[in-house]
Amino acid sequence: YLILERLPVTRYYRKEADKKNQQSSGGNFHQTLPDDPLNNKDCLSTNHEENSLLQVDGSEEIARYHELTHPLITASSTQTQPSSFIPRGGMDRSGNVTFAVWEIIHNPAIAIFLTFAVTLTVFPSWIIRVHSVDMCQSSSRLLQDIFVPMSILLFNIGDLSGRVLAGFVNINHYENFSTKIVIIAAARLIFLPLFLLCNVSEKSIHVSVNSDFYFYCLLMSFAVSNGMVATLSFMHAPQLLPSNKEMQEISSTILTFALAT
């Protein structure tokens, strides 16, 4: 998406769309003035003169349209937006709002990517290979054929619990929360070697912790942290941007791309 935004053909069609919006805005502004002398068609000799007068008469409405649809550009000149919404590298270097939005929300996007990269590395490919240490010593089905489905169920319960617990976290109470959420997401890499210690019969490293309690505690911590970190990242990203429809849509596209990647 970021590459397509910089293509010349994309910029061309954006300019064409802006021209049409300018013409429609100018025409609507002209029609809302019932006492405007330009409404008298006798004063116009040709269609060319009428179009030129409409463009001049709607210049204020066109300017107002650009202020509403391009807040980042107007913020640098009029300073109507808070300075915290302006990226540290100044305004968008390529004249594209997408890169300016990326510079603001890149930390939550990276946190989402790291969170699900670690999760999908372990779940479900490695989880389904873990067996109970008492599988051959007990007749209970919970320790035999239902052990793996129970593990998957516990993961989903923990993931849901983490997403619910994220609603009780006051994000505004923490300073530099964007940086901290990335550090927490990267810290989840510690789960990878810890899961290698579980009871897996087909692994090449013959080192394991002979305890189902260890596996369940590790699995629940893994699931709760996944749901909480992902949800906090999605909650925090929109708060970094002003309540502008265009910027919020671009933000959601970037976060969805980070999730799907």
N, C-alpha and C positions, 0 to 999 in steps of 0.2 A: 504493500500500500504506500509506503514512504517513497519507494522508487517511482511508482506511477504518478505520484503527486508532482514530481520534478520533471516529468517528460514535457517536451515542447507542445505536444498535441493536447495535453491536459491543460496547460496554461492558455492555449488558444481558445479552447471551449469555455474556460472560465471567463476569459475576456468577453467572448460573445454573449455569455449569460449575463455578465455585468452590464453590457450595453443594452440588452433587452430589458433588464430590471430598471436601468436608468430611464429608458423611454417610457416604460409603463408607470414609473413613479412620477415622472414629469407630467404625463397625461392625466393621471389621477389627481395630481395637485391642481392642475389647471381646471379640471371639471368641478372641483369643490368651491370655486369662486363664482357665485352666480352673477355678481355685479361686475365681473371683469370685462373691460371693453374688448378683450380679445375674443369673447364669445360672439361678437357681432361678425358674421362671416362677410359682411360688406366691406369690412376694413382690410380684408385679406385678398390680395390679387391672385396669388398662386399658392399651390400646395407647399411649395418650398418655403415661402414666407411664413405660412402657418406652422410648419414644423419647427422652424428656427425660433419663432416666438414662444412655442410651447416649451422648447428646451431652455430658453432663457428664463421663462416664468417659473419653471419647475426646478431651478438650480438649488434652491434651499431645501426642497424635499429630497433631491438626490443626495445632497450632502448629509442630510439627516439619515437617509437610508444607509450610506456608507458607515456612519457612526454606529449604527445598530448591528450591521453585519460584519464589520471588521474592527472589533474592539481593540485588538492588539496594536493595530496600526494607528488608531486614533489616540491610544493611550500614550504613545511616545511623543506626540505633538501637543495634545491638550492636557495630558496628565490627569485624566479623569479616572483612570483605574489606579488601584493601590500599587505601590512600587514592588510589593512582594509578588505580584503576579507577573512581573517582567523577568525573563530569564537573565541569569548572571552574565551571559554573553551579549546582552543587548537584545534588540528586536531580531526577528527572524532574518537570518543573513540572506536567505534566498527569496524573501518576500512570501514565504509559505507559512501559514499558521500551524501546519502539522508539526514542523520541527520545533517551533516555539512551545507547543503543547508537550512534545516529547521531552524537552529539556526540563520541564516542570515536574512531570509525573514519571520520569524514567526509574526512580527508585522503587515505587510500588510495582511497576511493571516487571522489573528485574526480580523483585521478591516473589511475585506470582510465578514467574518462570522457574526460579530455583526451587520453590516449594513443590510444584507438581513434577519437576524433573526428578527430585529425590523420591517422591512418593511413588511415581510410576516405575522407578527402578526396582523397588521392593515389592510393591503391591500391584497385581496379585501374583506375579511370576515367582517370587521367592517365598511368599507366605504359604502358597499351596503345597510347597515341598517340605514344610515343617511338620513333624509328627510328634505325638506325645511320647514322653520318656517312659510312660507306663503302658504303652500300647500292647505289649505282649504279656503284661502281667495283670491285666484287668479285663473283665468281661463287659464293662460299661461301654456303650456305643459312643458316649461323649469323648472317650479317649481313643476311639478307633475310627470308624468311617464318618462320624459326625464331627470329628475334631477340626477338619479343614473348613467345612461350612460354618461352624461356630466361630472360627477365627475371622472369617469374612464378615459375619454378622457383627462381631465385636468391633471390627474396624469401622464399619458404617455407623455404629452407635457412637463411637468415639469421635468420628468426624462430625457428625451432627451436633454432638455436645460442644465441640470446639467452636462451631459456627454460632451456636446459641450464646456461649460465654463471651464471644467477641462483642456482642451487643452491650455488655456491661463494662466494657473498657472505655474510659474517657480519653479519646485520642488527643484532644486539645490540652490535656494536663501534662503531656510529655513534650519536651523540647527535642527538636531534630528527630521526630518520629520516623521520617522517611528513611534516614540512615539506619536507625535502630531496627526497623522491620527487615531491612536487607541483611543485617548482621544475624538476626534471629533465623531468617530463612537459610542463610549459609551455614549456620551452626547445626542445622538438621542433617548435615552430611555425616555427623557422628553416628547416626542410626545405621549407616551402611555396614561398618565393621561390627557393630553390636548384633545385628541380625545374623552375621556369619557365625556367631557363637551358639545359635539355636540348634536344636536337634534335627539335622538334615542328614539323612543316610547317604545321599549321593554326592555330597560335597567332597572336594579334593583335600580340604584342610580338616583333619580329624581332631578338631578341638571344639568342644561344645559345653554348654552349661546344662547339666542334667536337672532341669527344673522347668515344669510347665508354668509355674508362677512367674518366673523370669520372663518367659515369652509373652505371657498375657500382659504383664506390666509394661514391657517394651512396646507391645502392639498398641496398647491404649495411649501411651504417651506419644507414639508416632501418629496415631489417628487424630488425637485432640490437637496437637500442634499443627497438623495439616489444615484442619478446618479453621482454626483460629487465625493463623498467619495469612491464609488466603482471603478470608473474610475481612480482616483488618486492612489488608492492602486494597481491596475493592472499596472499602468504606473511606479510606484516607485519600485516595487519588482525586475524587471529585471535589474534596474540600480545598485542594491546592489551586483550583481554577475558579475564575469568576462564573457566575450563573449566566453563562452565554450558551445558547443552544448549539451553535456551531462548534465551539470548543469542547463542550461536553460530549457531543457526538464523536468527535475525533478522539477524545480520551477513551470512550468506551470501545472504539475500534482498536486502539493500541492495546488496551488491557485484554480484549478478547483474543487478539493475535498472540499476546504473551501466554495466555492460557492454552490456546490451541497448539502452540509450538512445542 
